[in-house]
Amino acid sequence: MKRTLAFGLAALSAAAVLTACSGRETVTGSGDCDPGITDTRITFGTSLMQSVAGPQATAATALFDEINAAGGVAMGDGKSREITYLAKDDGYDPARTVGNVRSLVEQDQVFAIQNLIGTASTLAVVDYLTQREVPLVFPMTGTDELVAKLDSRPVVAGAVNPQTGWEVSERAAQIRRDHPQAKIAVLYPNDSLGAGSLSALKSALEGSGARIVAEQSYEQTTPSIDSQLVNLANSGADVFVNFATASFVTQSLKKADELRWKPDTYIYSGATDTNFVLAPAGPGAAEGIHSFYWIYDVSSTEHDAIPGVRAWRAFAERNAGKVKTTDTIAATGYNTAQLLVAALEQMKGCTRADLLDSVRNMKGVTTDLSIQGVTFDTTPAYPYAITSMAPMTFRDGSWHYDAVVTRGNGR
């Protein structure tokens, strides 16, 4: 059964439109409504590093404001509700995340936490949210710990980064195909993301001719990773698997360019932002690198003929002064906000359990910015919404996409 997910923006000249196939029977809400929802309003909260991820919350708020102005989101229980969205700054400090989330739950009485940013922040609050039975939907993390401890953390659903183990296995498949005798250098953060990524890479390369010849880790608090790059460049590696995040990707690409070290380079999908990560590395430093993603790069005009990209441009122009049309971070927030609306349109009751049920049963959902062939799909047994993504290569200042890869059904 295919249906259109309307946002109640028909009166707007460039209405956002989603399509989805629900793939299930009607779900009946149970009991009285939970805190954070009334017949006319539903409230969500998030915590993020304002200086970096702030545009995500700004774009989401702008989209919700448009939906509210047009009468609210038409939810699956037959009621239209306005969305209140509260965003607090945590400076990417998990201790501050904990305080923010407690405040959102206990003082602001939010219905759920939406699009929390970061693995460390997610893991810092997930046990508390589980105890309070408050959903954590569409968090921005791919940590394997979500699936490893799914039974003990039942409130998490729809994470909007690929599962680390799956992404790394797809990267290893590329290397085995294109560089069967690769000598690989690896840079990784000394945290659960880095350690998990390195372990997954080693497992995925077993039995192949590709081998890791150098490993270098770094602390998230270190000011420079230049020495690590020098060591990796001196290893003789012809493939560079870069699990670094954010500014450390910028540093590593810049240093590799300075050293004239030109291995075939693969970077983590969470660090592919053109404006904030790649461009600061310098002209040409990112040329030819590879990664994965699931929505179009709005910093480039390469895909402006696509209707969904045009819809994004129109949205950003309507909200000029708050949202930049080329801001890829804002586009990520817009995309995740559309996923939330898709879940609300499918949600048949007014309890937090109903929201979790909806987020865990999304089938074939597409958004304005989803790359052609990418859909967002969830199951109760797999707490990630990214189950298809496009391999991509950075050429001439923008990302270019190859055929979409889809995760197997063994969830």
URTA-V274070 format. One record per helix or strand. SS is the DSSP state (~ for helix, > for strand). FROM is the first residue (numbers start at 1). LEN is the number of residues. Records with the same first field share a line. If there is no record, write none. Layout:
SS->FROM-LEN / FROM-LEN
This chain:
>->2-5 / 17-5 / 37-1 / 41-8 / 73-2 / 80-10 / 112-3 / 117-1 / 135-3 / 140-1 / 156-2 / 159-1 / 183-7 / 211-8 / 239-4 / 264-4 / 290-4 / 295-1 / 365-2 / 370-1 / 376-1 / 379-1 / 382-1 / 384-1 / 386-1 / 388-8 / 398-9
~->50-20 / 94-13 / 119-14 / 145-4 / 150-3 / 164-15 / 192-14 / 226-8 / 247-12 / 269-3 / 274-8 / 307-12 / 328-19 / 352-8
